[in-house]
Amino acid sequence: MTFGTIRFPCEPVKLRLRQERKYRFFVSPFGEQIPPQLLELTPREAQAELWLNSREDGDSCLSLCSAFAAQPEGTLTLPDGVSFEAYFTGIEKEESAQDHILRLTLRFTEKL
């Protein structure tokens, strides 16, 4: 998985991709069903969860945190090869001192 010039140190443990269509539904005064009207196609939202070893992959974590600060938009390429222009909208870091697992949750929103 990549974002702009950054290659993630490992594939995501969990990847969630979300997009919605919003419709308006009508019924005529005579009770006939009218085809729904598409109001909006929302931008795709991707959320990737990475698990890193905090002892071995500390530099990878720092580079992703730096990318969040320095590279707010770019091309997001998912593990299946699908690519789209996106904003880097969030990063969350959770570290467990007992098992030395660093969990990073990265969020991206499609640029329309």
Backbone as CSV, one residue per row, in Angstrom:
resi,resn,N_x,N_y,N_z,CA_x,CA_y,CA_z,C_x,C_y,C_z
1,MET,0.860,-1.168,0.000,0.000,0.000,0.000,0.904,1.228,0.000
2,THR,0.542,2.214,-0.802,1.344,3.433,-0.871,0.435,4.667,-0.822
3,PHE,1.028,5.765,-0.407,0.373,7.070,-0.450,1.409,8.060,-0.946
4,GLY,1.184,8.589,-2.145,2.161,9.505,-2.740,3.492,8.784,-2.905
5,THR,4.543,9.319,-2.299,5.875,8.718,-2.396,6.173,7.766,-1.246
6,ILE,5.217,7.572,-0.352,5.446,6.763,0.838,4.930,5.339,0.628
7,ARG,5.799,4.369,0.827,5.399,2.959,0.802,5.252,2.523,2.258
8,PHE,4.087,1.969,2.584,3.861,1.538,3.952,4.787,0.366,4.275
9,PRO,5.271,0.269,5.521,6.239,-0.774,5.875,5.663,-2.190,5.830
10,CYS,4.340,-2.318,5.861,3.693,-3.629,5.790,2.277,-3.428,5.256
11,GLU,1.650,-4.513,4.855,0.264,-4.434,4.400,-0.645,-4.266,5.619
12,PRO,-1.796,-3.634,5.453,-2.690,-3.440,6.589,-3.230,-4.768,7.120
13,VAL,-3.388,-4.821,8.436,-4.026,-5.964,9.079,-5.520,-5.907,8.799
14,LYS,-6.035,-4.677,8.764,-7.450,-4.457,8.492,-7.565,-3.246,7.571
15,LEU,-8.409,-3.365,6.548,-8.634,-2.259,5.623,-10.130,-2.107,5.433
16,ARG,-10.629,-0.909,5.686,-12.054,-0.635,5.524,-12.197,0.447,4.462
17,LEU,-13.042,0.181,3.462,-13.313,1.149,2.402,-14.806,1.421,2.424
18,ARG,-15.188,2.698,2.429,-16.599,3.056,2.568,-16.964,4.121,1.540
19,GLN,-18.140,3.943,0.916,-18.688,4.938,-0.001,-20.202,4.748,-0.017
20,GLU,-20.945,5.829,-0.174,-22.398,5.751,-0.146,-23.005,6.542,-1.298
21,ARG,-24.193,6.100,-1.705,-25.036,6.867,-2.617,-26.235,7.352,-1.816
22,LYS,-26.588,8.598,-1.997,-27.756,9.152,-1.304,-28.822,9.447,-2.352
23,TYR,-30.007,8.923,-2.109,-31.123,9.052,-3.054,-32.289,9.785,-2.411
24,ARG,-33.133,10.347,-3.288,-34.430,10.899,-2.884,-35.480,10.047,-3.577
25,PHE,-36.435,9.573,-2.801,-37.486,8.715,-3.332,-38.785,9.500,-3.409
26,PHE,-39.517,9.316,-4.529,-40.761,10.031,-4.775,-41.894,9.053,-5.055
27,VAL,-43.074,9.481,-4.723,-44.291,8.786,-5.140,-45.192,9.867,-5.725
28,SER,-45.735,9.597,-6.918,-46.582,10.601,-7.563,-47.884,10.746,-6.773
29,PRO,-48.627,11.845,-7.005,-49.906,12.042,-6.313,-50.909,10.917,-6.626
30,PHE,-50.659,10.188,-7.709,-51.563,9.103,-8.093,-51.083,7.750,-7.565
31,GLY,-50.023,7.758,-6.721,-49.534,6.532,-6.116,-48.523,5.766,-6.952
32,GLU,-48.117,6.326,-8.087,-47.130,5.641,-8.926,-45.722,5.878,-8.376
33,GLN,-44.922,4.832,-8.437,-43.529,4.945,-7.996,-42.721,5.667,-9.069
34,ILE,-42.003,6.689,-8.697,-41.140,7.437,-9.605,-39.715,6.970,-9.349
35,PRO,-38.903,6.770,-10.407,-37.522,6.318,-10.175,-36.791,7.258,-9.216
36,PRO,-35.997,6.675,-8.312,-35.290,7.526,-7.341,-34.297,8.452,-8.017
37,GLN,-34.073,9.590,-7.384,-33.143,10.591,-7.889,-31.858,10.524,-7.061
38,LEU,-30.731,10.334,-7.753,-29.445,10.318,-7.070,-29.093,11.737,-6.650
39,LEU,-28.927,11.927,-5.363,-28.575,13.249,-4.847,-27.070,13.438,-4.734
40,GLU,-26.407,12.387,-4.270,-24.986,12.559,-3.991,-24.288,11.197,-3.961
41,LEU,-23.076,11.152,-4.490,-22.180,10.017,-4.338,-21.050,10.511,-3.454
42,THR,-20.965,9.956,-2.258,-19.979,10.458,-1.295,-18.569,10.022,-1.694
43,PRO,-17.555,10.757,-1.272,-16.182,10.341,-1.554,-15.842,9.053,-0.803
44,ARG,-14.958,8.256,-1.384,-14.514,7.036,-0.711,-13.697,7.396,0.522
45,GLU,-13.904,6.637,1.569,-13.134,6.792,2.795,-12.416,5.475,3.051
46,ALA,-11.109,5.534,3.222,-10.311,4.338,3.493,-9.713,4.462,4.883
47,GLN,-9.757,3.361,5.598,-9.145,3.300,6.923,-8.284,2.043,6.974
48,ALA,-7.000,2.212,7.213,-6.055,1.097,7.242,-5.457,0.980,8.635
49,GLU,-5.436,-0.246,9.137,-4.822,-0.492,10.436,-3.546,-1.302,10.225
50,LEU,-2.441,-0.743,10.683,-1.133,-1.399,10.576,-0.654,-1.793,11.964
51,TRP,-0.045,-2.957,12.061,0.577,-3.387,13.312,2.073,-3.453,13.089
52,LEU,2.800,-2.724,13.895,4.254,-2.683,13.781,4.880,-3.107,15.108
53,ASN,6.104,-3.582,15.045,6.863,-3.881,16.243,7.522,-2.573,16.672
54,SER,7.193,-2.087,17.861,7.686,-0.771,18.278,9.207,-0.744,18.429
55,ARG,9.829,-1.892,18.665,11.291,-1.930,18.780,11.968,-1.880,17.419
56,GLU,11.379,-2.572,16.434,12.023,-2.695,15.123,11.532,-1.669,14.107
57,ASP,10.279,-1.236,14.227,9.668,-0.391,13.198,9.415,1.039,13.664
58,GLY,10.170,1.488,14.658,9.978,2.850,15.167,10.205,3.913,14.107
59,ASP,11.188,3.699,13.237,11.474,4.663,12.171,10.331,4.722,11.170
60,SER,9.715,3.582,10.881,8.574,3.550,9.959,7.414,4.355,10.514
61,CYS,7.199,4.232,11.799,6.130,5.000,12.441,6.412,6.495,12.341
62,LEU,7.646,6.886,12.616,8.009,8.302,12.536,7.839,8.840,11.123
63,SER,8.192,8.039,10.113,8.058,8.511,8.730,6.583,8.662,8.353
64,LEU,5.710,7.776,8.839,4.274,7.927,8.551,3.699,9.153,9.264
65,CYS,4.132,9.391,10.493,3.675,10.585,11.221,4.172,11.858,10.536
66,SER,5.405,11.826,10.031,5.950,12.979,9.298,5.191,13.195,7.994
67,ALA,4.827,12.087,7.332,4.062,12.190,6.082,2.710,12.821,6.324
68,PHE,2.092,12.492,7.459,0.803,13.093,7.782,0.933,14.614,7.877
69,ALA,2.021,15.078,8.468,2.240,16.516,8.627,2.642,17.183,7.314
70,ALA,3.437,16.494,6.499,4.040,17.128,5.326,3.315,16.867,4.010
71,GLN,2.571,15.785,3.913,1.979,15.393,2.634,0.471,15.177,2.810
72,PRO,-0.307,16.271,2.844,-1.735,16.135,3.125,-2.556,15.514,1.994
73,GLU,-2.033,15.493,0.767,-2.778,14.885,-0.333,-1.830,14.174,-1.284
74,GLY,-2.374,13.149,-1.964,-1.563,12.372,-2.895,-2.382,11.221,-3.453
75,THR,-1.724,10.321,-4.155,-2.393,9.160,-4.731,-2.301,8.002,-3.744
76,LEU,-3.451,7.493,-3.343,-3.522,6.343,-2.454,-3.692,5.097,-3.308
77,THR,-2.801,4.133,-3.151,-2.893,2.864,-3.869,-3.128,1.765,-2.844
78,LEU,-4.248,1.073,-2.993,-4.655,0.017,-2.072,-3.952,-1.294,-2.436
79,PRO,-3.967,-2.281,-1.535,-3.285,-3.548,-1.822,-3.778,-4.259,-3.084
80,ASP,-5.042,-4.043,-3.474,-5.564,-4.702,-4.681,-5.235,-3.934,-5.957
81,GLY,-4.471,-2.837,-5.842,-4.045,-2.076,-7.009,-4.933,-0.903,-7.361
82,VAL,-6.079,-0.753,-6.709,-6.971,0.380,-6.957,-6.305,1.650,-6.427
83,SER,-6.314,2.700,-7.249,-5.704,3.974,-6.863,-6.698,5.108,-7.027
84,PHE,-6.603,6.094,-6.152,-7.384,7.320,-6.296,-6.704,8.443,-5.528
85,GLU,-6.970,9.663,-5.967,-6.434,10.844,-5.293,-7.163,11.001,-3.962
86,ALA,-6.386,11.265,-2.905,-6.985,11.313,-1.574,-6.279,12.329,-0.685
87,TYR,-6.983,12.682,0.374,-6.419,13.494,1.451,-6.065,12.552,2.599
88,PHE,-4.941,12.786,3.251,-4.526,12.038,4.438,-5.215,12.743,5.601
89,THR,-6.353,12.218,6.062,-7.209,12.944,6.999,-7.009,12.597,8.461
90,GLY,-6.317,11.510,8.755,-6.136,11.189,10.169,-5.112,10.100,10.412
91,ILE,-4.511,10.170,11.584,-3.591,9.133,12.021,-3.788,8.950,13.522
92,GLU,-3.842,7.710,13.931,-4.014,7.392,15.351,-2.967,6.352,15.727
93,LYS,-2.305,6.565,16.844,-1.224,5.686,17.267,-1.562,5.119,18.639
94,GLU,-1.453,3.799,18.751,-1.699,3.130,20.026,-0.565,2.135,20.246
95,GLU,0.080,2.232,21.399,1.228,1.370,21.659,1.003,0.570,22.931
96,SER,1.367,-0.713,22.869,1.275,-1.590,24.020,2.694,-1.868,24.510
97,ALA,2.985,-1.476,25.731,4.325,-1.677,26.276,4.593,-3.148,26.582
98,GLN,3.551,-3.908,26.834,3.736,-5.317,27.200,4.193,-6.173,26.023
99,ASP,3.542,-6.025,24.865,3.892,-6.880,23.730,4.643,-6.128,22.629
100,HIS,4.963,-4.857,22.855,5.730,-4.032,21.917,5.050,-3.925,20.545
101,ILE,3.727,-3.937,20.541,2.967,-3.787,19.299,2.507,-2.340,19.190
102,LEU,2.775,-1.760,18.053,2.368,-0.402,17.748,1.262,-0.487,16.706
103,ARG,0.090,-0.015,17.055,-1.052,-0.048,16.145,-1.274,1.354,15.585
104,LEU,-1.174,1.449,14.277,-1.417,2.724,13.598,-2.702,2.604,12.800
105,THR,-3.588,3.554,12.955,-4.788,3.629,12.135,-4.659,4.881,11.276
106,LEU,-4.685,4.671,9.955,-4.520,5.760,9.014,-5.839,5.960,8.274
107,ARG,-6.278,7.199,8.114,-7.541,7.493,7.447,-7.297,8.415,6.245
108,PHE,-7.988,8.080,5.161,-7.884,8.846,3.920,-9.283,9.095,3.368
109,THR,-9.464,10.258,2.740,-10.730,10.608,2.095,-10.453,11.000,0.655
110,GLU,-11.231,10.428,-0.251,-11.052,10.667,-1.682,-11.204,12.157,-2.003
111,LYS,-10.349,12.617,-2.866,-10.387,14.015,-3.330,-11.287,14.052,-4.564
112,LEU,-12.389,14.774,-4.473,-13.315,14.876,-5.610,-13.145,16.164,-6.363
